[in-house]
Amino acid sequence: MTNFGSKLFSALAAGGLSLVAAQAQAQGKVVLGSTSSTTMSALNERILPAFEKASSIEVKNVAGASAHHLARLQAQQGNQELDVVMLDDAIMAQAVSLGFCADLPKAFLDTFVPEAVIGGQAVGFGLNAIGLAYNPKVFEQKPWSAPTSWNDLARPEFKNRIAVATISNGYGLATLAMLAKANGGSEDNIEPGIAAMKKVAPNVVAFVDSTSKIPELFQTGEIALTVWNNNRVKLLADTGLPIEFVFPKEGALAGVSYLCIVKGSKNPENARKLIEVMTGTEAQKLYATAFAGGPTLKGLTVDDPSGLIVDTARLRTLVELDAKKVQANREEWARRWAREVER
């Protein structure tokens, strides 16, 4: 960790933003491709403003879904706008394999648990689990039994009460893959997942491109059940919305939120400083408090009054997809999905 990073972490921990005048000499900007501002409230409200004031580096935050950021990297190859990009694990693995991420120092990567590193280019800043999220108030009123299985998405009483992300979104991919595994399939045999999704489809009132639409659908009562992660469930629960997270009996899907410096970044030094801060000790403690983001730094533990945080011990009990197999099969899965599921 650099001296700059250590001082900024101290400032965040103390709640202050004033550092020594020497830090003000760092000038310029950095462009971050982040996920939705709802998910990253801690980032937008605390971490980025602190970073800007402490470093005099302006952060341009471009929010969007992981798939959209990957498409941006592909479209802008050779003239990248983004300096740092935040992606879900399956899509980050794809970005790394396509050569869009720059190498990170080994000494830096060695401070993280192995599950939070992809190659030598991407590093995770938050552990999560993808499972089921439901409105217990609606379930009690119906009354419906609480969901316990991925296959509960196909229960007939849920007709037009479910939202599922499209296959271009990491959550849609997770839904298909976990339904396959719950019915005897795998990354190499997606057929049981397609068959299961055909049963789920009549229950889906909305196939969403971005899960940023999910909170509104819950709040308006249009849906009572979805596939989501523990992070976002905690955010909504903290607003007072009745919502609970379920680790399905077949297993929740292990997830990691990743960052990488974009290869060809116009501001590589500023990008490095930003990643150091966004993955640092105080930032990770803030993520855990704000939205149950499990820490990825070796030896870092946090209090968990919510019971939702995925620490490294819990991470190892969850289902992990084979990223290489997912990447190899993703286009075919998307074609099958378009033909047979979302039509």
PLY file of the C-alpha trace (Angstrom):
ply
format ascii 1.0
element vertex 343
property float x
property float y
property float z
element edge 342
property int vertex1
property int vertex2
end_header
0.00 0.00 0.00
1.33 3.41 -0.86
1.81 6.24 1.62
-0.98 8.08 -0.22
-3.38 5.20 0.31
-2.52 4.85 4.00
-3.18 8.54 4.68
-6.47 8.53 2.82
-7.62 5.40 4.64
-6.85 7.17 7.91
-8.86 10.16 6.77
-11.84 7.99 5.90
-11.64 6.17 9.22
-11.54 9.44 11.12
-14.37 10.92 9.11
-12.14 13.77 7.97
-11.02 14.82 4.51
-8.06 17.14 5.10
-4.65 15.67 4.35
-1.25 17.24 4.29
-0.72 19.86 1.61
1.68 17.59 -0.24
-1.23 15.44 -1.36
-2.84 18.37 -3.19
-0.12 18.25 -5.83
-1.75 15.17 -7.35
-3.83 16.68 -10.16
-5.89 15.41 -13.06
-8.86 13.10 -13.42
-9.87 9.47 -13.52
-12.91 7.90 -15.20
-14.62 5.10 -13.28
-17.15 2.74 -14.86
-19.25 1.71 -11.84
-22.42 -0.20 -11.14
-25.66 1.56 -10.24
-25.51 4.42 -7.75
-28.08 2.62 -5.57
-25.77 -0.33 -5.02
-22.72 1.85 -4.60
-24.21 4.45 -2.25
-21.16 4.17 0.01
-18.92 4.82 -2.98
-20.78 7.90 -4.18
-21.54 9.40 -0.78
-18.28 8.79 1.05
-15.39 7.22 -0.79
-15.25 9.18 -4.05
-15.78 12.60 -2.43
-13.06 11.80 0.12
-10.72 10.66 -2.63
-11.32 13.80 -4.70
-10.72 16.17 -1.80
-7.66 14.35 -0.56
-5.99 13.90 -3.94
-7.27 16.80 -6.07
-8.09 14.13 -8.66
-11.50 14.57 -10.26
-13.50 11.34 -10.56
-15.96 11.03 -13.42
-18.29 8.22 -12.41
-20.04 6.50 -15.34
-22.71 4.17 -13.92
-24.02 1.19 -15.86
-24.54 -2.57 -15.92
-21.51 -4.83 -16.24
-22.53 -5.98 -19.73
-22.80 -2.37 -20.88
-19.32 -1.56 -19.58
-17.87 -4.58 -21.39
-19.55 -3.44 -24.60
-18.05 0.01 -24.04
-14.57 -1.48 -23.67
-15.03 -3.42 -26.87
-16.34 -0.41 -28.81
-13.58 1.91 -27.57
-10.66 -0.48 -28.02
-7.56 1.57 -28.77
-9.12 4.77 -27.40
-10.59 3.89 -24.02
-12.65 6.41 -22.09
-12.67 4.41 -18.84
-9.63 4.24 -16.58
-11.07 1.89 -13.94
-13.98 -0.48 -14.44
-16.15 -2.31 -11.92
-17.66 -5.58 -13.18
-19.45 -8.67 -11.88
-17.24 -11.75 -11.71
-18.31 -13.61 -14.86
-18.07 -10.48 -16.99
-14.77 -9.42 -15.40
-13.35 -12.86 -16.27
-14.40 -12.19 -19.85
-12.85 -8.70 -19.83
-9.56 -10.12 -18.50
-9.50 -12.89 -21.11
-10.12 -10.36 -23.87
-7.14 -8.30 -22.71
-8.98 -5.21 -21.49
-7.36 -5.13 -18.03
-3.83 -3.99 -17.15
-1.50 -5.93 -14.87
-1.60 -5.08 -11.16
1.48 -5.34 -8.89
1.93 -8.78 -7.34
2.66 -7.26 -3.92
-0.73 -5.51 -4.07
-2.61 -8.63 -5.19
-0.98 -10.73 -2.46
-2.88 -8.73 0.18
-6.19 -10.23 -1.00
-7.70 -13.69 -0.52
-7.08 -15.88 -3.61
-10.81 -16.07 -4.42
-10.81 -12.31 -5.00
-8.13 -12.21 -7.72
-8.51 -12.96 -11.43
-5.16 -13.59 -13.05
-2.91 -10.67 -12.28
-5.31 -8.04 -13.56
-8.53 -7.86 -11.51
-9.13 -7.63 -7.78
-12.31 -8.02 -5.78
-13.48 -5.51 -3.23
-16.69 -7.20 -2.02
-17.93 -10.76 -1.60
-21.59 -11.51 -2.14
-24.10 -14.27 -2.71
-26.76 -14.49 -5.41
-29.94 -16.20 -4.28
-33.62 -15.38 -3.94
-35.18 -12.19 -2.57
-38.83 -12.03 -1.59
-41.40 -9.79 0.13
-42.41 -11.61 3.35
-45.42 -9.32 3.86
-46.94 -10.38 0.53
-46.16 -14.03 1.22
-47.88 -13.82 4.60
-50.96 -12.15 3.14
-51.52 -14.72 0.36
-50.48 -16.94 2.27
-47.53 -18.53 0.48
-44.72 -20.58 1.97
-41.35 -18.87 1.82
-39.10 -19.89 -1.09
-36.32 -22.33 -0.30
-35.24 -23.59 -3.74
-34.26 -22.24 -7.14
-37.12 -24.32 -8.51
-39.59 -22.30 -6.44
-39.36 -19.67 -9.19
-41.66 -21.95 -11.20
-44.37 -22.31 -8.53
-47.70 -21.60 -10.29
-48.97 -19.24 -7.59
-46.20 -16.79 -8.58
-47.66 -16.14 -12.06
-46.82 -12.55 -13.07
-45.19 -11.86 -9.68
-41.51 -12.45 -10.55
-38.82 -10.36 -12.20
-35.78 -12.00 -13.80
-32.80 -10.31 -15.42
-32.15 -10.98 -19.09
-29.33 -13.31 -20.10
-27.10 -10.32 -20.95
-27.10 -9.44 -17.25
-25.07 -11.39 -14.69
-28.20 -12.17 -12.68
-29.94 -13.70 -15.68
-26.86 -15.79 -16.32
-26.84 -16.84 -12.67
-30.53 -17.78 -12.80
-30.01 -20.04 -15.80
-26.84 -21.65 -14.45
-28.24 -22.30 -10.98
-31.50 -23.73 -12.35
-29.35 -26.07 -14.45
-27.38 -27.18 -11.40
-30.54 -27.54 -9.30
-31.89 -29.96 -11.90
-28.86 -32.11 -12.57
-27.15 -29.94 -15.18
-23.92 -27.97 -15.23
-21.93 -25.40 -17.18
-21.38 -28.17 -19.75
-25.04 -29.24 -19.78
-27.37 -26.25 -19.74
-30.38 -28.21 -21.04
-31.97 -28.71 -17.57
-31.61 -24.97 -16.98
-33.37 -24.08 -20.24
-36.14 -26.55 -19.43
-36.54 -25.06 -15.96
-36.57 -21.49 -17.30
-39.39 -22.41 -19.69
-41.43 -23.28 -16.58
-40.39 -20.05 -14.85
-41.15 -17.77 -17.82
-44.96 -17.68 -17.34
-44.37 -16.27 -13.85
-42.15 -13.44 -15.09
-43.86 -10.06 -15.30
-40.62 -8.36 -16.39
-37.33 -9.48 -17.91
-35.09 -6.56 -16.92
-31.88 -5.42 -18.60
-30.68 -3.78 -15.39
-31.50 -4.87 -11.86
-31.62 -1.18 -10.88
-35.31 -1.54 -11.85
-35.91 -4.21 -9.20
-36.39 -1.87 -6.20
-39.17 0.02 -7.98
-40.92 -3.23 -8.88
-40.78 -4.34 -5.25
-41.93 -0.97 -3.95
-44.92 -0.79 -6.30
-45.91 -4.35 -5.45
-45.57 -5.55 -9.05
-43.26 -8.35 -7.94
-42.91 -10.42 -4.80
-39.89 -12.54 -5.75
-36.70 -12.19 -7.77
-33.13 -13.43 -8.13
-30.84 -10.94 -6.42
-27.86 -10.66 -4.16
-27.51 -10.16 -0.42
-25.94 -6.72 -0.89
-28.95 -5.19 -2.58
-31.39 -6.90 -0.25
-29.68 -5.25 2.73
-29.87 -1.84 1.05
-33.62 -2.16 0.52
-34.24 -3.67 3.96
-32.45 -0.70 5.53
-35.00 1.63 3.88
-37.81 -0.20 5.65
-39.06 -2.22 2.68
-40.16 -5.74 3.70
-37.65 -7.93 1.91
-35.63 -10.99 2.88
-32.77 -12.89 1.29
-32.77 -16.68 0.87
-29.75 -18.93 0.45
-31.46 -21.68 -1.64
-31.09 -25.25 -0.43
-29.19 -26.20 -3.62
-26.73 -23.40 -2.79
-26.45 -19.69 -3.40
-24.06 -18.57 -6.11
-20.79 -17.12 -4.88
-20.09 -13.69 -6.26
-17.31 -11.13 -6.19
-17.45 -7.49 -7.26
-14.24 -6.73 -9.17
-12.17 -3.75 -10.23
-9.46 -3.46 -12.84
-7.40 -0.75 -14.47
-8.33 -0.56 -18.11
-5.45 -1.38 -20.43
-4.67 1.76 -22.38
-5.98 4.02 -19.60
-5.18 7.67 -20.21
-4.68 8.18 -16.47
-2.98 5.01 -15.21
-1.36 6.52 -12.11
-4.62 8.10 -10.96
-6.38 4.81 -11.72
-3.92 2.96 -9.51
-4.53 5.38 -6.63
-8.29 5.05 -6.99
-8.18 1.24 -6.92
-5.98 1.31 -3.82
-8.54 3.43 -2.01
-11.62 1.54 -3.26
-10.18 -1.79 -2.08
-8.57 -0.52 1.13
-9.34 -1.49 4.70
-11.58 1.44 5.61
-13.44 1.31 2.32
-14.14 -2.40 2.75
-15.41 -1.83 6.29
-17.72 0.82 4.90
-18.98 -1.54 2.17
-19.74 -4.16 4.83
-21.69 -1.68 6.94
-23.53 -0.12 4.01
-24.52 -3.18 1.99
-23.06 -6.36 3.49
-20.11 -6.46 1.11
-17.85 -9.18 2.46
-14.18 -8.18 2.90
-11.57 -9.50 0.47
-8.41 -8.36 2.24
-6.56 -11.14 4.05
-7.23 -11.10 7.78
-9.90 -8.39 7.65
-13.01 -9.20 9.69
-16.09 -7.06 10.23
-19.10 -7.14 12.53
-22.19 -8.68 10.92
-25.40 -7.76 12.79
-27.41 -8.33 9.58
-26.30 -11.95 9.23
-25.94 -11.33 5.48
-22.22 -10.75 5.03
-20.38 -13.36 2.97
-16.97 -13.68 4.59
-14.34 -15.99 3.13
-15.49 -18.90 5.34
-19.07 -18.62 4.06
-17.84 -18.00 0.51
-16.27 -21.45 0.47
-19.66 -23.05 1.20
-21.33 -21.43 -1.82
-21.55 -22.60 -5.44
-18.88 -21.27 -7.78
-19.29 -21.34 -11.53
-16.43 -22.31 -13.82
-15.78 -18.91 -15.40
-13.97 -20.36 -18.42
-16.82 -22.73 -19.22
-19.39 -19.97 -18.74
-17.47 -17.74 -21.09
-17.11 -20.50 -23.69
-20.85 -21.29 -23.64
-22.36 -17.87 -23.00
-23.18 -16.96 -26.61
-24.94 -20.26 -27.20
-26.87 -19.89 -23.94
-27.95 -16.42 -25.05
-29.21 -17.79 -28.37
-31.15 -20.55 -26.61
-32.58 -18.05 -24.13
-33.76 -15.73 -26.92
-35.37 -18.57 -28.88
-36.91 -20.54 -26.05
-37.29 -18.44 -22.90
-37.71 -14.71 -23.48
-39.90 -14.57 -26.56
0 1
1 2
2 3
3 4
4 5
5 6
6 7
7 8
8 9
9 10
10 11
11 12
12 13
13 14
14 15
15 16
16 17
17 18
18 19
19 20
20 21
21 22
22 23
23 24
24 25
25 26
26 27
27 28
28 29
29 30
30 31
31 32
32 33
33 34
34 35
35 36
36 37
37 38
38 39
39 40
40 41
41 42
42 43
43 44
44 45
45 46
46 47
47 48
48 49
49 50
50 51
51 52
52 53
53 54
54 55
55 56
56 57
57 58
58 59
59 60
60 61
61 62
62 63
63 64
64 65
65 66
66 67
67 68
68 69
69 70
70 71
71 72
72 73
73 74
74 75
75 76
76 77
77 78
78 79
79 80
80 81
81 82
82 83
83 84
84 85
85 86
86 87
87 88
88 89
89 90
90 91
91 92
92 93
93 94
94 95
95 96
96 97
97 98
98 99
99 100
100 101
101 102
102 103
103 104
104 105
105 106
106 107
107 108
108 109
109 110
110 111
111 112
112 113
113 114
114 115
115 116
116 117
117 118
118 119
119 120
120 121
121 122
122 123
123 124
124 125
125 126
126 127
127 128
128 129
129 130
130 131
131 132
132 133
133 134
134 135
135 136
136 137
137 138
138 139
139 140
140 141
141 142
142 143
143 144
144 145
145 146
146 147
147 148
148 149
149 150
150 151
151 152
152 153
153 154
154 155
155 156
156 157
157 158
158 159
159 160
160 161
161 162
162 163
163 164
164 165
165 166
166 167
167 168
168 169
169 170
170 171
171 172
172 173
173 174
174 175
175 176
176 177
177 178
178 179
179 180
180 181
181 182
182 183
183 184
184 185
185 186
186 187
187 188
188 189
189 190
190 191
191 192
192 193
193 194
194 195
195 196
196 197
197 198
198 199
199 200
200 201
201 202
202 203
203 204
204 205
205 206
206 207
207 208
208 209
209 210
210 211
211 212
212 213
213 214
214 215
215 216
216 217
217 218
218 219
219 220
220 221
221 222
222 223
223 224
224 225
225 226
226 227
227 228
228 229
229 230
230 231
231 232
232 233
233 234
234 235
235 236
236 237
237 238
238 239
239 240
240 241
241 242
242 243
243 244
244 245
245 246
246 247
247 248
248 249
249 250
250 251
251 252
252 253
253 254
254 255
255 256
256 257
257 258
258 259
259 260
260 261
261 262
262 263
263 264
264 265
265 266
266 267
267 268
268 269
269 270
270 271
271 272
272 273
273 274
274 275
275 276
276 277
277 278
278 279
279 280
280 281
281 282
282 283
283 284
284 285
285 286
286 287
287 288
288 289
289 290
290 291
291 292
292 293
293 294
294 295
295 296
296 297
297 298
298 299
299 300
300 301
301 302
302 303
303 304
304 305
305 306
306 307
307 308
308 309
309 310
310 311
311 312
312 313
313 314
314 315
315 316
316 317
317 318
318 319
319 320
320 321
321 322
322 323
323 324
324 325
325 326
326 327
327 328
328 329
329 330
330 331
331 332
332 333
333 334
334 335
335 336
336 337
337 338
338 339
339 340
340 341
341 342
